[in-house]
Structure formats: structure tokens, C-alpha cells
Amino acid sequence: MSRFQSRPDGEYCQCPRCARRGYGQDSWHPVTTEYWPMNRGRLSLARCKACCGEVMAHKNGVVPAAEAA
């Protein structure tokens, strides 16, 4: 199964971390800088911005409010 899809509204890529966490169709994000981080002038499709934020928060010892409750 490919991580990329062409849809009428644009190109989509599946975030592997979202997929492993069981998000289903919500693991597919448009291939834009709104959803994917830039690395050296290119889109980095390793993990979406939401997952990057979660990973950095855990590395820095910050627990999101949803997990703290």
C-alpha cells in the first residue's frame, strides 16, 4: 500500500506515526507546509507537524493537557 494518494482536491500523504496510532483516514494529510514540516527547503514526510509537536513536547518534558487529564 502506498503512502501517497492523488485526490481531486490535491496530493495526500499518510503519516506513518498517525497510522500506527490507529487514526485510520485521519492519518492522511494534504502534502502542504500546513501539515508537513520543512527540512532544508524540502517537505519532510517522515511525520506530520502534529506528531512532530507531540514528540518534541515529550522530549522536553511537556505533557499535553489531553494526556494529563
Secondary structure as GFF3:
##gff-version 3
##sequence-region A 1 69
A	DSSP	beta_strand	4	7	.	.	.	ID=ss1
A	DSSP	beta_strand	10	14	.	.	.	ID=ss2
A	DSSP	alpha_helix	16	20	.	.	.	ID=ss3
A	DSSP	three_ten_helix	24	27	.	.	.	ID=ss4
A	DSSP	beta_strand	28	30	.	.	.	ID=ss5
A	DSSP	beta_strand	38	39	.	.	.	ID=ss6
A	DSSP	beta_strand	42	43	.	.	.	ID=ss7
A	DSSP	alpha_helix	49	59	.	.	.	ID=ss8
A	DSSP	alpha_helix	65	68	.	.	.	ID=ss9
###
